Amino acid sequence: MNLYIHNTTTNKKELFTPSSKTKKVNMYVCGPTVYSEPHIGNARAALVGDLYFRLLKEMYKDVIYIRNLTDVDDKIIDKSIQSGVPIDKLTSDIAATYQSNMLSLNMLKPTFEPKVTENIDIIIETIKKIINNKSAYISDKHVVFDTNSFKEYGNLSKKISDDLIDGARVAPESYKKNPKDFVLWKPSVDTNYGWDSPWGFGRPGWHIECTSMIKSIIGNDETLDIHGGGNDLIFPHHENEIA
């Protein structure tokens, strides 16, 4: 049986072929940010991943399905302040609800379901590599990815020039060399929510989290065969993950 999948980069339906010679399949689907009750959009994204997981398991012996839980985010901090619920309890309760809801919809458990807070050391090591590759710079306690260092930036979203600015209607941050650059590590204003790093007490940016968790599971020498997620994530999230 042949499987044809729409490739966002080429905007074509293409024959799926695993990149591994052993026919092992690596698939990642962006999971929810756990700050509020799961909604139908969360379920829709998980359902598509689940359908692919079931189909691929029928076609290949070795299929790894990763679906993450983002438990570090500005929205989480804001919700914790508004509700008076500690961040750890807020995120653990919402994550448990999400997992229970997906199981009640008869979805399979992913092979791995990593949380950002459980991978901070790995994220820091990934950022160090990017700095050593001269693809990032340190500015005002931030570590920022230099989009000019990646010539293929924009190939996924088909955006060019000023269209590639995340939040174009907002004045560019002073610590960025280029408005298109994106944050890998940011300082924490709240001393109760962050981690020590070579760049000061802070927390990771959104886009580096998924990249690091993927590599921590499949290995630095492996690549993904399928990366799924909502259309609203194509830019900036998926574009920045590729970079």
Residue, then its C-alpha position, 0 to 999 in steps of 0.5 A: m500500500n502506498l501512502y500519499i501525504h500533503n507536504t506543506t513545503t512543496n504544497k503537493k501530495e507526495l509519496f511517503t517514504p521513511s528517511s531511515k534505511t531501516k524503515k523506522v518512522n519518526m513522527y512529531v505533532c505539536g501538543p497543547t500549551v497547558y494553561s486552560e481547559p482543552h478545546i476542540g482545536n486541541a482534539r482535532a490536532a491530536l486526532v489527525g496525529d492519532l489517525y496517522f499513527r494507526l495507519l503507519k503502525e499497519m505499514y511499518k514495524d517501528v513507528i515513534y509518535i511524539r506529542n509534546l506538552t508545553d508547560v512553559d509559556d507567558k500564557i501559563i504565567d498570566k493564567s496562574i496570576q489571574s487564578g491564584v493557582p501555582i504554576d506547577k499545579l495549574t499545568s499538571d491539572i490541565a495536562a492530566t485533563y487533556q490526556s484524559n480527554m484524548l483517551s476518552l476520544n479513543m485515541l492511542k497514547p503517543t510513544f512519547e509525551p515530553k514536557v518542556t519542564e523535564n527537558i530544560d537541560i537538553i534545551i540549554e545544550t541545544i542553544k549552546k550548539i546553536i551559539n557555537n554554530k554562530s547562528a545565534y547571538i546574546s543580547d541584553k540577557h537574551v539568546v536570539f536566533d540570527t535568521n540571516s544565518f539560515k538561507e532557507y528561512g521562509n521556504l515553509s511558509k512562503k513568506i518573504s521580506d517584512d512578511l516574516i516578522d513575528g508580530a509585525r504590528v508590534a515595535p521590534e525589540s531593541y535587543k534584536k539585530n533584525p526584527k525577524d530574529f527570534v528568541l531562544w532564551k529569555p530572562s525571567v522577570d518572576t524569580n519563582y519561574g525560571w532556571d539557571s543558565p549560562w545566560g542568566f536566570g530565565r526560560p526557553g523561547w517557544h520554538i527551541e523547546c520542540t526542536s530540543m525535545i525531538k532531538s532528545i528522543i530520536g537522536n541528533d543523527e536522526t530526522l523526522d519523517i512527519h511533523g504535524g500541527g495546525n495551519d496556524l503554526i506554520f509561521p512562525h513556529h514550524e518555520n523557526e523549528i526548521a531554522 
